[in-house]
Amino acid sequence: MRAACYLRVSTGQQNVSNQLPAIKAWCESRGYELAEVYQENESAWRNGHQHELSRLLSDIRGGKRRYDVLLCWALDRLSRQGIGSVLQLVSSFETYGCHVISIQERWTQDTGPMRELFIAIAAWAGKFESDRRSERTKAGLDRARANGKRLGRPLGKKDSKPRRKKRPVVFRYGGASVEAATQ
């Protein structure tokens, strides 16, 4: 049996060294071959997309790779965008015969009728935690501003990386395209 694993950490200062050994041990204990490791090493949404998750989905949908199991450390590593997003991801993998298993949520190994409910609860908890972290960060930034702290890049400091030009948002309706005004 072949397994793929998807690992994700939220910042460039973190690494997947906590996740990978547990997944390798899981594979070894069950006789699975760990065929591929897909890993994200920074915030998935700061850069706009989870590139490795997209590549994994593309590999499975395109028939390039055949895995019996997709392993992840926890369901919130797949997505923290809520119930619909996580259920859609799990359903996408399972449509192609790839069972999603979380090492931390052992009940994901079951295929019973309660599995979808438990996935929904875990997805809700992941989004709730993400929202709370965001609220705390914003509160800390507001407090720092209220105390006179100047946030952002120091005055006169240039970017070390070139900035990408923002592309205009284009809405398509029927045959016509309308460019949205951006501020």
Order of alpha helices (4+ residues) and beta strands (2+ residues): beta-alpha-beta-alpha-beta-alpha-alpha-beta-alpha-beta-beta
